[in-house]
Amino acid sequence: MQFQSNPAPQPSELSVGQWPRQRTASLDWLVNETRNERYIDNLLVQLCDRLRDEGIPVSRATMHFRTHHPQWLGARILWQTGMTEAKITTFDYGIENTPQFLRSPVNEIFSGASEVRKDIEALRPGDGHAEFYDDLKREGVTEYIAWPMEHTLGKRHIVTFASDRPGGFLEEHVDYLKDLLPALTLVTEIRLKNIMARTLLQTYVGPHASEQILAGATTRGSGATVEAAILICDLRDFTTISDHWPRDDVIELLNGYFDAMSEPIEKHGGEILKFMGDGMLAIFPLSNAQACENLLQAIKTAEASMVELNAENKRKGREVLRYGIGVHVGEVMYGNIGSRRRLDFTVIGPAVNVASRLESLTKEIKRPVLLSRAFVEMAGQEDEMDSLGAFPLRGLGEPVDVFAFPLK
């Protein structure tokens, strides 16, 4: 049996697309020459410089992105004539409900508009326009255009261009800019997903672990042995509190406690590896010569923050929070542990167990912070701490010499 292949379609038979209207240097650059640029803000600056070189009278441009960030609803990247670096501004949750935002062109696009185009030169006082346009007019802007950038699964972001040319943009300028939108959308989506992946990993596993994971440490058992000072913290009587207080109050109490403890740890170079219910595990790698000193400073700052938090809790008629902290130093295995399909990037080892047992011992000794002799000696703090003696710790063969901060 012989098979006959269909002849290849001739150029005249090929279907013709609608994009681009015109091949341009900026479009070629976006599609073919941006692969090595990681950052969206740099892309915006380079694009605007190219547009001006090609005679497109852009004096201002912005990109607006909604981000999956625990602190910020979104971010704006701003370029203006003469800027060699774009300005990045983040916006807190709640801004979407303010009068300024609700009347803004950004809200119009997020609400479904396919274009917002404003003749700034023609604006007159009292015609009911948003105050944002007055700001543009004071900057010398003559026309403003905003378009959506439709990312995957309906995620809508925004790009805007403004001109300071008398009379604003010509229609040929607008057509030129519109031709860039599909490529600009693809280019920004790739970068934004990279940013979101990094942000989400940093949010849930910490900055160092996130870098390890992004670098390829994703197989079970991958990791390394590191020397670190280890801090384990736990909230006291949380079960009782959660049983007797409304859910929202419990969440607010817990978040306040974690803020008071976490921010000093991160500020002083520690890395929080995980939250465990009302507990927390953090390490200070000894690759930093000041790791032990930094850990002690973090605890002192956290203690002061807890005093302030408890004063606020008292004013609100809430529970005063108590805590226990165990500190040790030693080798830990730092890497991926878990099942075949669900991994945890954490630390394990005897040194972690000692820190955990010291934290539990605070309940018996009634001192909020307990430190091992190994840590105190490494920190050079033997003369500054109270020696409490040797204590047997569950699961350990030899008693451990325990120290505490002096009583005030």
N, C-alpha and C positions, 0 to 999 in steps of 0.2 A: 504494500500500500504506500502510495506517495502522498505526502502532505504538501499542500500548497500554502505558502505564507502570503498574507495580505500585503500588498505593496505599501510602503511607508507613505503617509499623507504628504502631499506637496505643500509648500509654504502657503499657497493660496487657499488651501483647505483647512489650515490650522485655525482654531478659534482665537479670536482676538480679545485680550483683556482690556480693562478700563484704567489700569494703573501701571506705571505713572503717566500722568498727562504729558510730562516732559522729563527727559533724563537730564539731571543737573549734577554739578560737582558735589554739592552738599549731600544729595541723595546717594551718590556713589560712595562718598566717604562714610556715611552712616552704615551702609550695607556691607562694605568691603574692608574698611580700615579702622574699625573701632574695637576689634576683638581683643586687643591687648590693653584696653582701658577698663579698669575695674570699677571706677567710681562715677556715679551719675552726675555729680556736681561738675567734675572735670569735663564730661561730655557736653554739658550745657554750655560751659564757657567756650569750649572749642567750636561748637556748632554756631554760636552767636558771632564769634570772630569770623568764621567762614562766611556766614550770611552777609555781614557787613562788607567783607572783601568782594562779595559778588553783587553788591549794590542793593541788597535788601535792607531798607532803613529800620532795622530793629534797634531800639534803644533800651529795651527792658524785656526780660523773659523770666518766667517762673515755671517750676514744676511742683505740683502738689500731690503728695502720696499719703494714703492711709496705711499705717504700719501696724504690725502685730507686736506692739511693745508694751510692757507692763506700766510704763509711766506716761507715754505719749499716744494721743490719738493719731497724730500724723506729723508730717514735716513739709516745709516749703523750702525749695531751693531757688534763690534769687540771683539773677545776673543783671547788671546795668552797665551802660557804656563806660569803658575805662577800667572795669574790674578784671583783674587777672585771676581772682579766685571768687567762686560763688559764695554767697552767704546762706547758711543753713539755719533755719529757725524751726524749733519743735513746738507743738501745740498740745496742751494738756487736755485730758478728757473733760468734757463739759463745755468746751468752746463752741461746739456745734449747736448749743442752745442759746447762745448770746445774740442780742439784737444785731450786732455788727456782722456776725457770720450769717445769720438768716437772711440779711439783705445783700449779701455779697454775691458776685458772679460765680465764685467757687461753689457756693451752695446751689446756685441755679444749675450748674453742670452736674453736681452730685445728685440733684433731684431729677435729672433726666434730660436737660436741655442738650441739644446737639451742637449748639454754638451760642456764644454770647459775644456780640460785637457792639462796641460803643464809640460813638463819635465824641471824643472828649472836648474837642474845640467848640462844639455846638452847645455844650452844657451851659445852663443859665441858673443862677440862684433861685431856689424855691420851686424847681420843677419836679421835686420828689425823688431825685436820684440818690443812690447810696453815697455815704460820705467818702467811701474808698475812692470814688472817681474824682472827688475834689482833691484828694492827696495826689493822684496822678497828674491832675492839671497843674498843680503847684510845681510838680517835678518837670513840667514841660512836655508831657505826653499829649499827643494829639489824637491817637486812636488806640483802642485796646481790643484784643480778640482772645477768647478762651475757647478751647476745644477739649473734649474728653479723649483720654487714651484708654481704650477698652482692653484690659488684660484678660487672661483666661478666666472662664467661669463668671463673667459679669463683673469682675473687679474693676471699678472705674476710677481712674486717676485723671489729672488735668495738666495741660500745658497751656501757657499763655504767652502772647507776644504783644508788645506795644511799640509804637513808633513816635518819634518826635519830629517827623517830616511835616511841614505845613500841608494840611489836607489829608494827612494820615497815609495809610497804605494805598497804593494803586491796586486794581483788581489783579493785575499780573503778579504783584507781590503776594497777594493772598493765595492765589492759585499755587505759586511756588511753595509757600509754607504748608498748604494743605497736602501737597504731594509728599511732604516729609513725614506726615503723621503715621502711616502704617509702619514705616521703618523705625521711626522714633518709638512707637509703641512696643515693637518687638525688642529693640535694643534696651529700653528701660525695664521691660518686664524681666529680662534675664538678670540684669543687675539687681533689681529690687528683690527678686527671689533669693539671690545670694545673700543680700543684706538681711532678709527676713530669716533665712536659715541660720545665719550667724547669730542674730539677735535671739531667736528662740532657743538655740543651744546655750548661749550665754545665760539666758534667763533661767533655764532649768538645770543646767549642769555646771555653770560657772565658766569664767573666761579661759582658764588654762585647759580644762577638760574639753571645752568646745573646740579649741584650736587643735588639740590632739585628734579629736573625732573628725574634724574637717580635713586634717592632714592624712586621714586614712586609717586611724586606729579604731576599726569597727568590727574586728573579728574577736570572737570569744577567746579569752585568755591573753589577748595582746595587752601589753603594759610594760611597766618597768618598776624596779625597786628604787625607792627614793628615801633619803633621810629627811625627816620632818618633825616639827613640833606639832602635837595633836591637841585639839581642844574639842571636848564634847560638852554640850550644854543641854540641860533639860529643865522644863518648867515644873514647879511643884504644885500638887493638888489640882492639876488641870482636869482630871476626871470629875472631881466634885464640882468645879466651876462649870464645866460643860453640862452637867446634869441639872444645875440650878439656875442657869442664866439663859435668856433667849439666844437663839442661834446667832442673830446678827451681832449681839453684844459679845458673844464668845469669839466670833471671827475678828471683831475689832480689837478685842483684848489681845488675841494671839498675834495679829499683825503688828500691833504696837510693841509687843514684846520682841518679835523678830526684828523690827526696825531698830530698836534700842540695842540689840545684841549684834546684828549683822553689819550695820553701817560702820561701827568702829573696827570690826574685823577686816572688812574690805579696805577701809581707809588706811590701815596699817599693814597692808600687804598680804593678808591672809586670803585663803580661798575656801569658800563655803561649798562643800561637796554635796551636801544633801540636807533637807529638812525631813525629820522623822517624826511625824505627828507634831508633838510639842517639843521635840528635841532637834538638835543641830550638830553636824559634824563639820569641822573646819581644820585645815592644815596650814602651817607656815613652813614652806620648804627651806631646809637648811642651806640650800644654794645661796640664799641671802644671809650674809654674815650677821645681820641684825635680827634674824628671825625670832629668837627667843625674847629679845628686848621688845620687839614689835608686838609679840603676843601678849606680853605683860601690859604694855601700854593700851592694847585693845581692850583687855579686861577692865582696866581702870576707867577707861572712857565709857565702856558699856555699863559699869556700875553707876557712874554718874548719870547716865541716860536713864537707867532704871529708877533712880531716885526721882528724877523729874517725871517719868511716866507714872510712877505710883502716886506722886502728889496730884497729878491730873486725874488719876483713877479715883482717888479719895474725893476730889471735888465733885466728881460725877456720881458718887455713891457706889462705885464699883469695888471689886476685890483688889486688895494689894497683892501684887504678884511676887512670888519668891522663886528662886532658881538654884540649881546646882551646876558647878562647872568642874570637870576633871581635866588635868593637863599632864601630858607625858611627852617623851621624845624617843625616837628610834626609827628603825627601818620599817617601811610599809610597802606593800605591793599595791601599785597604783595602776589601774587599768580596767578592762572589761570583764565583768563577772555576771553570770546569769544563765538563762536557758538559751536554746538555739535561736529563738526568735525574739527574745526580750532581754536586753542587756542593761546593766547598770555600770556606769563609769565611776568607780569609787576606790577607796583604800581599805585594805584588810591587813591583818597581821597581829602578832602578840602586842605590839605597841598600842594599837587601837584598842585592844581588849583591856589593857591597863588603864588607859584614859577613861574607858567606859566604867570600869570598876571603881575608879576614884570618884567619878561623878555620882555613882550610887552610894558611895561611902559618905558623901556630904549629908545624906539624910540622917545617918547615925551620929555623926560627929557634930552636926549643927553648925558647920562652917560652910559658907556658900561656894568657896573656891578651894580645891585641894590640888596640890602639885606633887609630883614624884621627886625623889632625890635626884634622879638622873637629869630631870629638866632643870631643877634649881641649881645644880652644880654647873651645868652647861651655860646657864644664864648668869652664873657668878653671883647668885643672890642668897647664898647660905646665911649670911649675917643679917639679911634684910627680912627673912621669913621666920615664922614661928615653926619650930620642929615639934611635930605632934607624936612622934614615935613610929614604930613599925607596926603595920597592920596586915593580917592575912587577907588576901583578896580572892574571891571565889574563882576557882579554876587555875590559880597560880600556885606554884610549888613553894616559893619562898615569900615571906612577908615583905612588904614594900615600905620603905621609909617615906613618910608623908609630911608635907609642909603646907602651911596656909599663910595668907596675908595677915600681918599683925592686927589684932583687934584695935579698933579706934576708941 
